[in-house]
Amino acid sequence: MEKHEESRYVKRTQKDYTMSFKLQVVQEIEQGRISTYEVCRKYGIQSRSTIVGWLRKFGNFDWENQTPSNMPKSPEQKIMELEAKVRLLEKQKTFLEQQAFVADKKAIIFDMMIDIAEKEYQIDIRKNSSPEQSTILNKKNNKQ
């Protein structure tokens, strides 16, 4: 009986792929040595979309403009790319500002809830440690 270990399909997880492996696969495909389907079979990668994602992240092809990124671009193309990046960054900035605003409001409401609970139940909820306590704890931890 012969064992065919090479042709046996091995199910892999995302954690199996190192950065060097991903870059090697991308390089093989971009040099035309192997297709994405062949890579799936050869290395036991579950999905072609995984490989396409690597090509988008690590490859030399400009997927937005459908041109190889090492080709020189005209000034108009560069301006259009920069304008698109500016629009994207502005959207991201607006989104992050909204998130920060909501986080600030949540923090204020949380503080108000703690204040109300402290007054209502007449207990200290917030931890107030004095500097002496923290130095004593540090000394105890250092002795152990």
N, CA, C and O atoms as a GROMACS GRO file, in nm:
protein
  576
    1MET      N    1   0.083  -0.120   0.000
    1MET     CA    2   0.000   0.000   0.000
    1MET      C    3   0.087   0.126   0.000
    1MET      O    4   0.176   0.140   0.083
    2GLU      N    5   0.060   0.213  -0.090
    2GLU     CA    6   0.133   0.339  -0.094
    2GLU      C    7   0.050   0.449  -0.028
    2GLU      O    8  -0.073   0.453  -0.041
    3LYS      N    9   0.119   0.536   0.040
    3LYS     CA   10   0.049   0.650   0.101
    3LYS      C   11   0.066   0.770   0.010
    3LYS      O   12   0.177   0.802  -0.033
    4HIS      N   13  -0.044   0.836  -0.019
    4HIS     CA   14  -0.039   0.956  -0.103
    4HIS      C   15  -0.061   1.078  -0.015
    4HIS      O   16  -0.173   1.130  -0.007
    5GLU      N   17   0.043   1.122   0.051
    5GLU     CA   18   0.032   1.233   0.144
    5GLU      C   19   0.023   1.366   0.071
    5GLU      O   20  -0.038   1.460   0.122
    6GLU      N   21   0.083   1.376  -0.048
    6GLU     CA   22   0.083   1.503  -0.120
    6GLU      C   23  -0.055   1.539  -0.171
    6GLU      O   24  -0.094   1.656  -0.167
    7SER      N   25  -0.130   1.440  -0.219
    7SER     CA   26  -0.260   1.470  -0.279
    7SER      C   27  -0.371   1.477  -0.176
    7SER      O   28  -0.484   1.512  -0.210
    8ARG      N   29  -0.342   1.443  -0.051
    8ARG     CA   30  -0.445   1.443   0.052
    8ARG      C   31  -0.476   1.588   0.092
    8ARG      O   32  -0.385   1.666   0.119
    9TYR      N   33  -0.605   1.621   0.096
    9TYR     CA   34  -0.649   1.757   0.130
    9TYR      C   35  -0.641   1.776   0.281
    9TYR      O   36  -0.694   1.695   0.357
   10VAL      N   37  -0.576   1.881   0.323
   10VAL     CA   38  -0.563   1.913   0.465
   10VAL      C   39  -0.641   2.040   0.492
   10VAL      O   40  -0.611   2.145   0.436
   11LYS      N   41  -0.742   2.030   0.578
   11LYS     CA   42  -0.820   2.148   0.612
   11LYS      C   43  -0.736   2.236   0.703
   11LYS      O   44  -0.680   2.189   0.802
   12ARG      N   45  -0.729   2.364   0.668
   12ARG     CA   46  -0.646   2.457   0.743
   12ARG      C   47  -0.733   2.565   0.804
   12ARG      O   48  -0.848   2.585   0.765
   13THR      N   49  -0.676   2.634   0.902
   13THR     CA   50  -0.745   2.747   0.961
   13THR      C   51  -0.668   2.872   0.928
   13THR      O   52  -0.555   2.866   0.879
   14GLN      N   53  -0.728   2.986   0.953
   14GLN     CA   54  -0.666   3.113   0.919
   14GLN      C   55  -0.535   3.133   0.996
   14GLN      O   56  -0.444   3.201   0.947
   15LYS      N   57  -0.525   3.076   1.114
   15LYS     CA   58  -0.406   3.096   1.196
   15LYS      C   59  -0.284   3.022   1.141
   15LYS      O   60  -0.172   3.046   1.184
   16ASP      N   61  -0.306   2.932   1.046
   16ASP     CA   62  -0.195   2.854   0.989
   16ASP      C   63  -0.107   2.936   0.897
   16ASP      O   64   0.007   2.898   0.871
   17TYR      N   65  -0.155   3.046   0.847
   17TYR     CA   66  -0.083   3.119   0.742
   17TYR      C   67   0.006   3.227   0.801
   17TYR      O   68  -0.043   3.323   0.861
   18THR      N   69   0.136   3.212   0.784
   18THR     CA   70   0.230   3.314   0.829
   18THR      C   71   0.240   3.422   0.722
   18THR      O   72   0.199   3.402   0.607
   19MET      N   73   0.295   3.533   0.760
   19MET     CA   74   0.312   3.643   0.665
   19MET      C   75   0.405   3.601   0.551
   19MET      O   76   0.379   3.633   0.436
   20SER      N   77   0.511   3.529   0.582
   20SER     CA   78   0.603   3.487   0.477
   20SER      C   79   0.534   3.391   0.380
   20SER      O   80   0.561   3.395   0.259
   21PHE      N   81   0.446   3.304   0.431
   21PHE     CA   82   0.372   3.213   0.344
   21PHE      C   83   0.281   3.292   0.250
   21PHE      O   84   0.276   3.264   0.130
   22LYS      N   85   0.209   3.390   0.306
   22LYS     CA   86   0.119   3.471   0.223
   22LYS      C   87   0.196   3.543   0.114
   22LYS      O   88   0.153   3.545  -0.002
   23LEU      N   89   0.310   3.602   0.150
   23LEU     CA   90   0.390   3.675   0.052
   23LEU      C   91   0.445   3.580  -0.055
   23LEU      O   92   0.454   3.617  -0.172
   24GLN      N   93   0.482   3.459  -0.015
   24GLN     CA   94   0.532   3.360  -0.111
   24GLN      C   95   0.423   3.324  -0.211
   24GLN      O   96   0.448   3.316  -0.331
   25VAL      N   97   0.301   3.302  -0.161
   25VAL     CA   98   0.188   3.266  -0.249
   25VAL      C   99   0.160   3.381  -0.346
   25VAL      O  100   0.142   3.357  -0.466
   26VAL      N  101   0.156   3.503  -0.296
   26VAL     CA  102   0.131   3.619  -0.381
   26VAL      C  103   0.239   3.631  -0.489
   26VAL      O  104   0.210   3.658  -0.605
   27GLN      N  105   0.364   3.610  -0.448
   27GLN     CA  106   0.474   3.620  -0.544
   27GLN      C  107   0.461   3.514  -0.653
   27GLN      O  108   0.482   3.542  -0.771
   28GLU      N  109   0.427   3.390  -0.614
   28GLU     CA  110   0.412   3.283  -0.712
   28GLU      C  111   0.303   3.316  -0.814
   28GLU      O  112   0.320   3.294  -0.934
   29ILE      N  113   0.192   3.369  -0.765
   29ILE     CA  114   0.080   3.401  -0.855
   29ILE      C  115   0.116   3.516  -0.946
   29ILE      O  116   0.089   3.511  -1.066
   30GLU      N  117   0.177   3.622  -0.891
   30GLU     CA  118   0.210   3.740  -0.972
   30GLU      C  119   0.317   3.709  -1.076
   30GLU      O  120   0.321   3.774  -1.181
   31GLN      N  121   0.403   3.613  -1.050
   31GLN     CA  122   0.505   3.576  -1.147
   31GLN      C  123   0.449   3.480  -1.252
   31GLN      O  124   0.518   3.445  -1.347
   32GLY      N  125   0.324   3.437  -1.235
   32GLY     CA  126   0.258   3.353  -1.333
   32GLY      C  127   0.296   3.207  -1.323
   32GLY      O  128   0.267   3.130  -1.415
   33ARG      N  129   0.359   3.167  -1.214
   33ARG     CA  130   0.398   3.027  -1.199
   33ARG      C  131   0.281   2.935  -1.166
   33ARG      O  132   0.286   2.815  -1.193
   34ILE      N  133   0.175   2.993  -1.107
   34ILE     CA  134   0.064   2.911  -1.059
   34ILE      C  135  -0.062   2.996  -1.054
   34ILE      O  136  -0.055   3.118  -1.036
   35SER      N  137  -0.178   2.933  -1.070
   35SER     CA  138  -0.304   3.007  -1.063
   35SER      C  139  -0.360   3.002  -0.921
   35SER      O  140  -0.312   2.926  -0.836
   36THR      N  141  -0.461   3.083  -0.896
   36THR     CA  142  -0.520   3.085  -0.762
   36THR      C  143  -0.584   2.950  -0.730
   36THR      O  144  -0.579   2.905  -0.615
   37TYR      N  145  -0.645   2.887  -0.829
   37TYR     CA  146  -0.708   2.756  -0.805
   37TYR      C  147  -0.602   2.650  -0.773
   37TYR      O  148  -0.622   2.565  -0.686
   38GLU      N  149  -0.490   2.656  -0.844
   38GLU     CA  150  -0.382   2.561  -0.818
   38GLU      C  151  -0.322   2.581  -0.680
   38GLU      O  152  -0.283   2.485  -0.613
   39VAL      N  153  -0.313   2.708  -0.637
   39VAL     CA  154  -0.262   2.738  -0.503
   39VAL      C  155  -0.352   2.676  -0.397
   39VAL      O  156  -0.305   2.621  -0.298
   40CYS      N  157  -0.483   2.686  -0.418
   40CYS     CA  158  -0.579   2.626  -0.324
   40CYS      C  159  -0.553   2.476  -0.309
   40CYS      O  160  -0.547   2.424  -0.198
   41ARG      N  161  -0.537   2.410  -0.420
   41ARG     CA  162  -0.514   2.265  -0.417
   41ARG      C  163  -0.377   2.231  -0.360
   41ARG      O  164  -0.364   2.139  -0.279
   42LYS      N  165  -0.276   2.305  -0.402
   42LYS     CA  166  -0.138   2.274  -0.362
   42LYS      C  167  -0.117   2.291  -0.212
   42LYS      O  168  -0.054   2.206  -0.148
   43TYR      N  169  -0.169   2.401  -0.155
   43TYR     CA  170  -0.142   2.432  -0.015
   43TYR      C  171  -0.260   2.403   0.079
   43TYR      O  172  -0.248   2.424   0.200
   44GLY      N  173  -0.371   2.354   0.025
   44GLY     CA  174  -0.485   2.322   0.110
   44GLY      C  175  -0.556   2.443   0.164
   44GLY      O  176  -0.610   2.440   0.275
   45ILE      N  177  -0.558   2.551   0.087
   45ILE     CA  178  -0.628   2.673   0.128
   45ILE      C  179  -0.775   2.654   0.093
   45ILE      O  180  -0.808   2.614  -0.019
   46GLN      N  181  -0.863   2.683   0.188
   46GLN     CA  182  -1.004   2.650   0.172
   46GLN      C  183  -1.074   2.731   0.065
   46GLN      O  184  -1.163   2.679  -0.003
   47SER      N  185  -1.036   2.856   0.048
   47SER     CA  186  -1.113   2.942  -0.040
   47SER      C  187  -1.023   3.026  -0.128
   47SER      O  188  -0.918   3.074  -0.086
   48ARG      N  189  -1.065   3.043  -0.251
   48ARG     CA  190  -0.994   3.129  -0.345
   48ARG      C  191  -1.001   3.274  -0.299
   48ARG      O  192  -0.910   3.353  -0.326
   49SER      N  193  -1.109   3.310  -0.231
   49SER     CA  194  -1.124   3.448  -0.185
   49SER      C  195  -1.018   3.485  -0.083
   49SER      O  196  -0.980   3.602  -0.072
   50THR      N  197  -0.969   3.388  -0.008
   50THR     CA  198  -0.859   3.413   0.085
   50THR      C  199  -0.736   3.461   0.009
   50THR      O  200  -0.670   3.557   0.048
   51ILE      N  201  -0.708   3.393  -0.101
   51ILE     CA  202  -0.591   3.427  -0.182
   51ILE      C  203  -0.610   3.562  -0.249
   51ILE      O  204  -0.517   3.642  -0.256
   52VAL      N  205  -0.730   3.589  -0.298
   52VAL     CA  206  -0.759   3.718  -0.361
   52VAL      C  207  -0.740   3.830  -0.259
   52VAL      O  208  -0.690   3.938  -0.292
   53GLY      N  209  -0.780   3.806  -0.134
   53GLY     CA  210  -0.758   3.905  -0.028
   53GLY      C  211  -0.610   3.933  -0.008
   53GLY      O  212  -0.570   4.048   0.010
   54TRP      N  213  -0.530   3.827  -0.009
   54TRP     CA  214  -0.385   3.846   0.003
   54TRP      C  215  -0.330   3.924  -0.115
   54TRP      O  216  -0.245   4.012  -0.097
   55LEU      N  217  -0.379   3.895  -0.235
   55LEU     CA  218  -0.333   3.967  -0.353
   55LEU      C  219  -0.367   4.115  -0.342
   55LEU      O  220  -0.287   4.201  -0.380
   56ARG      N  221  -0.486   4.145  -0.290
   56ARG     CA  222  -0.525   4.285  -0.274
   56ARG      C  223  -0.438   4.356  -0.171
   56ARG      O  224  -0.401   4.472  -0.189
   57LYS      N  225  -0.406   4.287  -0.062
   57LYS     CA  226  -0.326   4.348   0.045
   57LYS      C  227  -0.178   4.359   0.010
   57LYS      O  228  -0.116   4.463   0.031
   58PHE      N  229  -0.123   4.251  -0.044
   58PHE     CA  230   0.022   4.242  -0.057
   58PHE      C  231   0.073   4.245  -0.201
   58PHE      O  232   0.194   4.250  -0.222
   59GLY      N  233  -0.016   4.242  -0.298
   59GLY     CA  234   0.026   4.234  -0.438
   59GLY      C  235   0.062   4.368  -0.497
   59GLY      O  236   0.048   4.472  -0.433
   60ASN      N  237   0.111   4.365  -0.621
   60ASN     CA  238   0.153   4.485  -0.693
   60ASN      C  239   0.046   4.540  -0.785
   60ASN      O  240   0.073   4.631  -0.864
   61PHE      N  241  -0.075   4.489  -0.777
   61PHE     CA  242  -0.181   4.531  -0.867
   61PHE      C  243  -0.269   4.634  -0.797
   61PHE      O  244  -0.310   4.612  -0.683
   62ASP      N  245  -0.298   4.745  -0.863
   62ASP     CA  246  -0.384   4.849  -0.807
   62ASP      C  247  -0.529   4.810  -0.838
   62ASP      O  248  -0.576   4.833  -0.950
   63TRP      N  249  -0.598   4.752  -0.741
   63TRP     CA  250  -0.732   4.698  -0.764
   63TRP      C  251  -0.835   4.807  -0.786
   63TRP      O  252  -0.937   4.783  -0.851
   64GLU      N  253  -0.811   4.926  -0.734
   64GLU     CA  254  -0.907   5.035  -0.750
   64GLU      C  255  -0.910   5.083  -0.895
   64GLU      O  256  -1.017   5.103  -0.953
   65ASN      N  257  -0.795   5.100  -0.953
   65ASN     CA  258  -0.786   5.153  -1.090
   65ASN      C  259  -0.758   5.044  -1.192
   65ASN      O  260  -0.747   5.072  -1.311
   66GLN      N  261  -0.747   4.919  -1.148
   66GLN     CA  262  -0.723   4.804  -1.235
   66GLN      C  263  -0.596   4.819  -1.318
   66GLN      O  264  -0.595   4.786  -1.437
   67THR      N  265  -0.490   4.870  -1.256
   67THR     CA  266  -0.362   4.882  -1.324
   67THR      C  267  -0.252   4.833  -1.230
   67THR      O  268  -0.265   4.846  -1.108
   68PRO      N  269  -0.145   4.779  -1.284
   68PRO     CA  270  -0.033   4.743  -1.196
   68PRO      C  271   0.021   4.868  -1.129
   68PRO      O  272   0.037   4.972  -1.194
   69SER      N  273   0.049   4.859  -0.999
   69SER     CA  274   0.088   4.978  -0.924
   69SER      C  275   0.227   5.028  -0.959
   69SER      O  276   0.262   5.141  -0.926
   70ASN      N  277   0.308   4.946  -1.026
   70ASN     CA  278   0.442   4.993  -1.061
   70ASN      C  279   0.443   5.071  -1.193
   70ASN      O  280   0.548   5.121  -1.234
   71MET      N  281   0.327   5.082  -1.259
   71MET     CA  282   0.320   5.162  -1.381
   71MET      C  283   0.310   5.309  -1.345
   71MET      O  284   0.240   5.345  -1.249
   72PRO      N  285   0.378   5.395  -1.418
   72PRO     CA  286   0.369   5.538  -1.388
   72PRO      C  287   0.227   5.590  -1.416
   72PRO      O  288   0.162   5.550  -1.512
   73LYS      N  289   0.182   5.679  -1.328
   73LYS     CA  290   0.047   5.734  -1.342
   73LYS      C  291   0.056   5.879  -1.385
   73LYS      O  292   0.152   5.950  -1.354
   74SER      N  293  -0.045   5.921  -1.456
   74SER     CA  294  -0.048   6.060  -1.501
   74SER      C  295  -0.080   6.148  -1.381
   74SER      O  296  -0.133   6.101  -1.280
   75PRO      N  297  -0.048   6.278  -1.391
   75PRO     CA  298  -0.080   6.369  -1.282
   75PRO      C  299  -0.231   6.371  -1.249
   75PRO      O  300  -0.270   6.384  -1.133
   76GLU      N  301  -0.314   6.359  -1.354
   76GLU     CA  302  -0.459   6.358  -1.330
   76GLU      C  303  -0.500   6.236  -1.248
   76GLU      O  304  -0.585   6.246  -1.159
   77GLN      N  305  -0.439   6.119  -1.279
   77GLN     CA  306  -0.470   5.998  -1.203
   77GLN      C  307  -0.426   6.013  -1.057
   77GLN      O  308  -0.498   5.973  -0.965
   78LYS      N  309  -0.308   6.071  -1.038
   78LYS     CA  310  -0.258   6.092  -0.901
   78LYS      C  311  -0.351   6.185  -0.824
   78LYS      O  312  -0.381   6.160  -0.707
   79ILE      N  313  -0.397   6.292  -0.889
   79ILE     CA  314  -0.488   6.386  -0.823
   79ILE      C  315  -0.618   6.318  -0.788
   79ILE      O  316  -0.672   6.338  -0.679
   80MET      N  317  -0.670   6.237  -0.880
   80MET     CA  318  -0.796   6.166  -0.852
   80MET      C  319  -0.780   6.069  -0.736
   80MET      O  320  -0.869   6.058  -0.652
   81GLU      N  321  -0.666   5.998  -0.732
   81GLU     CA  322  -0.641   5.906  -0.621
   81GLU      C  323  -0.633   5.981  -0.489
   81GLU      O  324  -0.690   5.938  -0.389
   82LEU      N  325  -0.562   6.092  -0.489
   82LEU     CA  326  -0.547   6.170  -0.366
   82LEU      C  327  -0.682   6.228  -0.320
   82LEU      O  328  -0.712   6.230  -0.201
   83GLU      N  329  -0.763   6.273  -0.416
   83GLU     CA  330  -0.896   6.324  -0.381
   83GLU      C  331  -0.982   6.213  -0.321
   83GLU      O  332  -1.057   6.237  -0.226
   84ALA      N  333  -0.972   6.093  -0.377
   84ALA     CA  334  -1.048   5.980  -0.323
   84ALA      C  335  -1.001   5.947  -0.182
   84ALA      O  336  -1.082   5.917  -0.094
   85LYS      N  337  -0.870   5.952  -0.161
   85LYS     CA  338  -0.817   5.926  -0.026
   85LYS      C  339  -0.864   6.033   0.073
   85LYS      O  340  -0.898   6.001   0.187
   86VAL      N  341  -0.865   6.158   0.029
   86VAL     CA  342  -0.911   6.267   0.116
   86VAL      C  343  -1.057   6.245   0.155
   86VAL      O  344  -1.094   6.261   0.272
   87ARG      N  345  -1.142   6.210   0.057
   87ARG     CA  346  -1.283   6.183   0.087
   87ARG      C  347  -1.298   6.069   0.186
   87ARG      O  348  -1.379   6.077   0.279
   88LEU      N  349  -1.220   5.962   0.167
   88LEU     CA  350  -1.226   5.848   0.257
   88LEU      C  351  -1.182   5.889   0.398
   88LEU      O  352  -1.246   5.852   0.496
   89LEU      N  353  -1.073   5.964   0.406
   89LEU     CA  354  -1.025   6.008   0.537
   89LEU      C  355  -1.125   6.101   0.606
   89LEU      O  356  -1.142   6.096   0.728
   90GLU      N  357  -1.192   6.186   0.528
   90GLU     CA  358  -1.293   6.274   0.586
   90GLU      C  359  -1.410   6.193   0.642
   90GLU      O  360  -1.461   6.223   0.750
   91LYS      N  361  -1.452   6.090   0.569
   91LYS     CA  362  -1.559   6.003   0.618
   91LYS      C  363  -1.517   5.932   0.746
   91LYS      O  364  -1.594   5.922   0.841
   92GLN      N  365  -1.392   5.880   0.747
   92GLN     CA  366  -1.342   5.812   0.865
   92GLN      C  367  -1.334   5.908   0.984
   92GLN      O  368  -1.366   5.871   1.096
   93LYS      N  369  -1.290   6.031   0.959
   93LYS     CA  370  -1.279   6.131   1.065
   93LYS      C  371  -1.417   6.161   1.123
   93LYS      O  372  -1.433   6.166   1.245
   94THR      N  373  -1.516   6.180   1.038
   94THR     CA  374  -1.652   6.206   1.083
   94THR      C  375  -1.705   6.091   1.166
   94THR      O  376  -1.765   6.112   1.271
   95PHE      N  377  -1.682   5.969   1.120
   95PHE     CA  378  -1.728   5.851   1.193
   95PHE      C  379  -1.661   5.844   1.330
   95PHE      O  380  -1.728   5.817   1.430
   96LEU      N  381  -1.530   5.867   1.336
   96LEU     CA  382  -1.459   5.860   1.463
   96LEU      C  383  -1.501   5.973   1.557
   96LEU      O  384  -1.508   5.953   1.679
   97GLU      N  385  -1.529   6.091   1.501
   97GLU     CA  386  -1.578   6.200   1.585
   97GLU      C  387  -1.713   6.164   1.647
   97GLU      O  388  -1.738   6.193   1.764
   98GLN      N  389  -1.800   6.101   1.567
   98GLN     CA  390  -1.930   6.058   1.620
   98GLN      C  391  -1.912   5.954   1.729
   98GLN      O  392  -1.981   5.958   1.831
   99GLN      N  393  -1.820   5.860   1.709
   99GLN     CA  394  -1.794   5.759   1.811
   99GLN      C  395  -1.742   5.822   1.939
   99GLN      O  396  -1.782   5.783   2.049
  100ALA      N  397  -1.652   5.919   1.926
  100ALA     CA  398  -1.598   5.987   2.044
  100ALA      C  399  -1.708   6.063   2.117
  100ALA      O  400  -1.712   6.063   2.240
  101PHE      N  401  -1.797   6.127   2.042
  101PHE     CA  402  -1.908   6.200   2.103
  101PHE      C  403  -1.998   6.105   2.183
  101PHE      O  404  -2.035   6.135   2.297
  102VAL      N  405  -2.031   5.992   2.123
  102VAL     CA  406  -2.116   5.893   2.191
  102VAL      C  407  -2.045   5.839   2.315
  102VAL      O  408  -2.107   5.822   2.419
  103ALA      N  409  -1.914   5.811   2.304
  103ALA     CA  410  -1.838   5.759   2.417
  103ALA      C  411  -1.835   5.861   2.532
  103ALA      O  412  -1.848   5.823   2.648
  104ASP      N  413  -1.819   5.989   2.499
  104ASP     CA  414  -1.820   6.093   2.602
  104ASP      C  415  -1.955   6.099   2.672
  104ASP      O  416  -1.962   6.109   2.794
  105LYS      N  417  -2.063   6.091   2.594
  105LYS     CA  418  -2.198   6.094   2.652
  105LYS      C  419  -2.220   5.974   2.743
  105LYS      O  420  -2.277   5.987   2.851
  106LYS      N  421  -2.174   5.857   2.700
  106LYS     CA  422  -2.188   5.737   2.782
  106LYS      C  423  -2.112   5.752   2.913
  106LYS      O  424  -2.162   5.714   3.019
  107ALA      N  425  -1.992   5.808   2.907
  107ALA     CA  426  -1.912   5.828   3.028
  107ALA      C  427  -1.982   5.923   3.125
  107ALA      O  428  -1.983   5.900   3.245
  108ILE      N  429  -2.041   6.030   3.071
  108ILE     CA  430  -2.113   6.126   3.155
  108ILE      C  431  -2.233   6.058   3.220
  108ILE      O  432  -2.257   6.076   3.340
  109ILE      N  433  -2.308   5.983   3.144
  109ILE     CA  434  -2.425   5.913   3.198
  109ILE      C  435  -2.383   5.811   3.302
  109ILE      O  436  -2.448   5.798   3.406
  110PHE      N  437  -2.275   5.740   3.277
  110PHE     CA  438  -2.226   5.641   3.372
  110PHE      C  439  -2.187   5.708   3.504
  110PHE      O  440  -2.221   5.658   3.611
  111ASP      N  441  -2.117   5.821   3.496
  111ASP     CA  442  -2.080   5.896   3.617
  111ASP      C  443  -2.204   5.942   3.693
  111ASP      O  444  -2.209   5.936   3.816
  112MET      N  445  -2.304   5.989   3.618
  112MET     CA  446  -2.428   6.033   3.683
  112MET      C  447  -2.497   5.917   3.754
  112MET      O  448  -2.550   5.933   3.865
  113MET      N  449  -2.496   5.800   3.691
  113MET     CA  450  -2.558   5.683   3.753
  113MET      C  451  -2.485   5.644   3.881
  113MET      O  452  -2.549   5.607   3.980
  114ILE      N  453  -2.352   5.651   3.880
  114ILE     CA  454  -2.276   5.619   4.000
  114ILE      C  455  -2.305   5.720   4.110
  114ILE      O  456  -2.322   5.683   4.226
  115ASP      N  457  -2.312   5.850   4.074
  115ASP     CA  458  -2.344   5.954   4.173
  115ASP      C  459  -2.481   5.929   4.236
  115ASP      O  460  -2.497   5.939   4.357
  116ILE      N  461  -2.578   5.896   4.153
  116ILE     CA  462  -2.713   5.870   4.203
  116ILE      C  463  -2.713   5.748   4.295
  116ILE      O  464  -2.774   5.751   4.402
  117ALA      N  465  -2.645   5.642   4.253
  117ALA     CA  466  -2.640   5.521   4.335
  117ALA      C  467  -2.569   5.547   4.468
  117ALA      O  468  -2.610   5.495   4.571
  118GLU      N  469  -2.462   5.626   4.466
  118GLU     CA  470  -2.390   5.658   4.591
  118GLU      C  471  -2.480   5.736   4.686
  118GLU      O  472  -2.480   5.710   4.806
  119LYS      N  473  -2.556   5.832   4.634
  119LYS     CA  474  -2.648   5.909   4.719
  119LYS      C  475  -2.762   5.824   4.769
  119LYS      O  476  -2.800   5.831   4.886
  120GLU      N  477  -2.818   5.742   4.679
  120GLU     CA  478  -2.935   5.662   4.713
  120GLU      C  479  -2.903   5.556   4.819
  120GLU      O  480  -2.979   5.538   4.914
  121TYR      N  481  -2.791   5.487   4.802
  121TYR     CA  482  -2.757   5.378   4.893
  121TYR      C  483  -2.655   5.420   4.999
  121TYR      O  484  -2.621   5.340   5.086
  122GLN      N  485  -2.608   5.543   4.992
  122GLN     CA  486  -2.515   5.600   5.089
  122GLN      C  487  -2.390   5.513   5.107
  122GLN      O  488  -2.349   5.483   5.218
  123ILE      N  489  -2.332   5.475   4.994
  123ILE     CA  490  -2.208   5.399   4.994
  123ILE      C  491  -2.114   5.458   4.890
  123ILE      O  492  -2.156   5.523   4.794
  124ASP      N  493  -1.984   5.434   4.911
  124ASP     CA  494  -1.885   5.478   4.812
  124ASP      C  495  -1.865   5.368   4.710
  124ASP      O  496  -1.819   5.258   4.743
  125ILE      N  497  -1.900   5.397   4.586
  125ILE     CA  498  -1.883   5.298   4.479
  125ILE      C  499  -1.747   5.315   4.414
  125ILE      O  500  -1.680   5.216   4.382
  126ARG      N  501  -1.706   5.438   4.395
  126ARG     CA  502  -1.575   5.463   4.334
  126ARG      C  503  -1.465   5.427   4.432
  126ARG      O  504  -1.477   5.450   4.552
  127LYS      N  505  -1.359   5.370   4.380
  127LYS     CA  506  -1.248   5.329   4.463
  127LYS      C  507  -1.157   5.449   4.486
  127LYS      O  508  -1.104   5.507   4.392
  128ASN      N  509  -1.139   5.485   4.612
  128ASN     CA  510  -1.051   5.596   4.648
  128ASN      C  511  -0.935   5.539   4.728
  128ASN      O  512  -0.946   5.520   4.850
  129SER      N  513  -0.823   5.511   4.661
  129SER     CA  514  -0.708   5.457   4.733
  129SER      C  515  -0.609   5.570   4.757
  129SER      O  516  -0.579   5.649   4.668
  130SER      N  517  -0.559   5.575   4.879
  130SER     CA  518  -0.462   5.679   4.912
  130SER      C  519  -0.323   5.633   4.870
  130SER      O  520  -0.301   5.514   4.849
  131PRO      N  521  -0.229   5.727   4.855
  131PRO     CA  522  -0.094   5.690   4.814
  131PRO      C  523  -0.027   5.594   4.911
  131PRO      O  524   0.053   5.510   4.869
  132GLU      N  525  -0.057   5.605   5.043
  132GLU     CA  526   0.005   5.515   5.140
  132GLU      C  527  -0.036   5.371   5.113
  132GLU      O  528   0.046   5.280   5.123
  133GLN      N  529  -0.162   5.350   5.078
  133GLN     CA  530  -0.210   5.214   5.053
  133GLN      C  531  -0.137   5.153   4.934
  133GLN      O  532  -0.096   5.037   4.940
  134SER      N  533  -0.122   5.228   4.829
  134SER     CA  534  -0.059   5.172   4.709
  134SER      C  535   0.087   5.139   4.734
  134SER      O  536   0.136   5.039   4.681
  135THR      N  537   0.160   5.219   4.814
  135THR     CA  538   0.300   5.188   4.843
  135THR      C  539   0.310   5.066   4.933
  135THR      O  540   0.403   4.987   4.918
  136ILE      N  541   0.217   5.049   5.026
  136ILE     CA  542   0.217   4.931   5.112
  136ILE      C  543   0.193   4.806   5.028
  136ILE      O  544   0.258   4.704   5.047
  137LEU      N  545   0.099   4.815   4.935
  137LEU     CA  546   0.070   4.700   4.847
  137LEU      C  547   0.191   4.666   4.761
  137LEU      O  548   0.221   4.549   4.741
  138ASN      N  549   0.261   4.767   4.711
  138ASN     CA  550   0.380   4.743   4.629
  138ASN      C  551   0.488   4.673   4.710
  138ASN      O  552   0.556   4.584   4.659
  139LYS      N  553   0.506   4.713   4.837
  139LYS     CA  554   0.606   4.649   4.922
  139LYS      C  555   0.571   4.503   4.947
  139LYS      O  556   0.659   4.417   4.946
  140LYS      N  557   0.441   4.476   4.970
  140LYS     CA  558   0.400   4.338   4.994
  140LYS      C  559   0.422   4.253   4.870
  140LYS      O  560   0.468   4.139   4.881
  141ASN      N  561   0.392   4.307   4.754
  141ASN     CA  562   0.410   4.234   4.628
  141ASN      C  563   0.557   4.207   4.600
  141ASN      O  564   0.591   4.102   4.545
  142ASN      N  565   0.644   4.301   4.636
  142ASN     CA  566   0.788   4.284   4.612
  142ASN      C  567   0.848   4.177   4.701
  142ASN      O  568   0.943   4.110   4.662
  143LYS      N  569   0.793   4.160   4.822
  143LYS     CA  570   0.845   4.061   4.916
  143LYS      C  571   0.813   3.919   4.870
  143LYS      O  572   0.888   3.826   4.899
  144GLN      N  573   0.703   3.902   4.800
  144GLN     CA  574   0.660   3.768   4.759
  144GLN      C  575   0.740   3.716   4.649
  144GLN      O  576   0.716   3.604   4.603
   0.00000   0.00000   0.00000
